[in-house]
Amino acid sequence: MTDARVLYRSTRGNGGPEVPFEQALLRGPAPDGGLYVPVDIPALPAGWDAADSMADVARTVLPPFVGAKAADAVADALDFQVPLVPLGDDFVLELFHGPTAAFKDVGARSLARLMQQALERRGGSATILVATSGDTGSAVADAFAGLSRLQVGLLYPSGGVSRVQEDQLTARRPGVRAFAVEGTFDDCQRMVKEAFSDPALASLALSSANSINVGRLLPQTLYYLWGALQARRSLGSEDDLTMVVPSGNLGNLTAGLMAQRMGLPGVRFVAAHNRNDYFVRFLDGRAEAYGFGASVSTLSNAMDVGAPSNFERLHEDLGQQLREQVEGETVDDATTLQRMRVTYEKHGYLACPHTAVGLEAWSRVKARTAAERRGVVLATAHPAKFPESVQRATGVTPTAPAALAAFQTAPKLVERISATAEALRAALLDRPDFNA
Ligand SMILES: *Cc1c(COP(=O)(O)O)cnc(C)c1O
């Protein structure tokens, strides 16, 4: 046992067994198919707001949830800047200064360190399998590479990711194998699912790293706390803040609402969606709970989610109250490009398409909000990850940060396989030790 105090239960648990953090972490989804949520949410400790870095917030706030040693591991994982950048009267909180230049680095790096620590304590090792359409795969590969008790297999649709994304996915890393699947993203997801229930692969101890894992969710509460702290310091006041969240699978928003329930005062939320706007329609009363649809592809492709899995956490926890705490906005591709252009013209700021969906949503909400509120728009990816859209909207080619540029020339390693469970099984069993 660790010194974590909070227990976790399944969203479908009906008072079923409550498990300690490490168990929820290593399992991913609960055995009944639900998602783990904290049974209770301890209040922020006195003095938390004296923190001088996000790592500091992690060490102060996370111990009751994950244990002190695990909180230290998260603090170590978050060794990059999360700057709050003024944009007119409002702010952008840049979450993309991690190694793969997207906010998925926050959750993936934390999850990797937490799993490594738990496996060291309990003994054992695991193989993470991820189906990816882009950003998640590279963040996970980067985060887990070189950890002694973990190895990673990435499956992506061959020809279905951008060049920048493919460079990142196929960069040769210790303990990582990249599989270019001759099929679609849906094929990749199906193959991963089949592998999990394939008895021939039991010895690999397969596990997942997707956004439903509590080990990714909890660390994401930290930048809400840190962002609000920075905003209030810079304003010199306790002004009310609206956090604007470019959303897809709703993990990010779920973490924000969790930060609020820890006791972060004076914050409201805007869920900013592209045309995949099931959640916006739910908030407006135009869609039933769980009345999901198929996804459509957009310029902000990391948010192209038809059936957001974290909806279950939000709905089970907050139900109708959700409608009081969150406003939703839908932004189409044309308006996204226009917002990218206007933001560049007005402020000289280059936004990626996801961030632009947030900026547009905030400009609408702000226009109809009477009370004086400052907006904090979460910037979820570096514009250089989406050079075509940025160029199209603004005429400017964004400069890639050094870490991103390095992937272009890094040695690559990729294995091409057909889109069948048998092909994946054969490849995995052929070289079960990914470092061999
Ligand atoms: C994943 C992602 C999102 C959406 O976050 P969710 O937690 O899935 O709602 C937004 N922007 C970018 C760049 C992402 O990679």
PDBQT file of the ligand as one rigid body, heavy atoms in Angstrom, charges set to zero:
ROOT
HETATM    1  C1  LIG A 501      -6.488  15.408 -27.400  1.00  0.00    +0.000 C 
HETATM    2  C2  LIG A 501      -6.509  16.814 -27.832  1.00  0.00    +0.000 A 
HETATM    3  C3  LIG A 501      -7.607  17.658 -27.566  1.00  0.00    +0.000 A 
HETATM    4  C4  LIG A 501      -8.870  17.178 -26.874  1.00  0.00    +0.000 C 
HETATM    5  O1  LIG A 501      -8.684  16.803 -25.532  1.00  0.00    +0.000 OA
HETATM    6  P1  LIG A 501      -9.716  15.804 -24.827  1.00  0.00    +0.000 P 
HETATM    7  O2  LIG A 501      -9.188  15.576 -23.472  1.00  0.00    +0.000 OA
HETATM    8  O3  LIG A 501      -9.752  14.578 -25.678  1.00  0.00    +0.000 OA
HETATM    9  O4  LIG A 501     -11.047  16.506 -24.810  1.00  0.00    +0.000 OA
HETATM   10  C5  LIG A 501      -7.523  18.978 -27.968  1.00  0.00    +0.000 A 
HETATM   11  N1  LIG A 501      -6.436  19.439 -28.636  1.00  0.00    +0.000 NA
HETATM   12  C6  LIG A 501      -5.385  18.652 -28.909  1.00  0.00    +0.000 A 
HETATM   13  C7  LIG A 501      -4.233  19.227 -29.665  1.00  0.00    +0.000 C 
HETATM   14  C8  LIG A 501      -5.359  17.319 -28.516  1.00  0.00    +0.000 A 
HETATM   15  O5  LIG A 501      -4.309  16.555 -28.816  1.00  0.00    +0.000 OA
ENDROOT
TORSDOF 0
